[in-house]
Amino acid sequence: MNQFRFAMPFLVAATLAGCATDGPTTNGDSVRAVIASQVIAPQARKETGTDGAAAIAVYKNYVQSYASPRPQVEDSAFRK
């Protein structure tokens, strides 16, 4: 038992020494590269939005689709 108490601190120190190693210098570069590739360039488009007439027409069509919805067709991608 006395030998165990003497050897235990050295065993713990040797085990933890494996955790203290430095990682590679490129740690996290792939994640940063993926995040950077998803950023939209601020000068990508000069025109933004839709002209007023088209936006009003789209909105009226949207509202009309709820006021009088089209009946669903009994046609399925998975025919019986």
Buried (B, 14 or more C-beta within 10 A) or exposed (E): EEEEEEEEEEEEEEEEEEEEEEEEEEEEEEEEEEEEEEEEEEEEEEEEEEEEEEEEEEEEEEEEEEEEEEEEEEEEEEEE
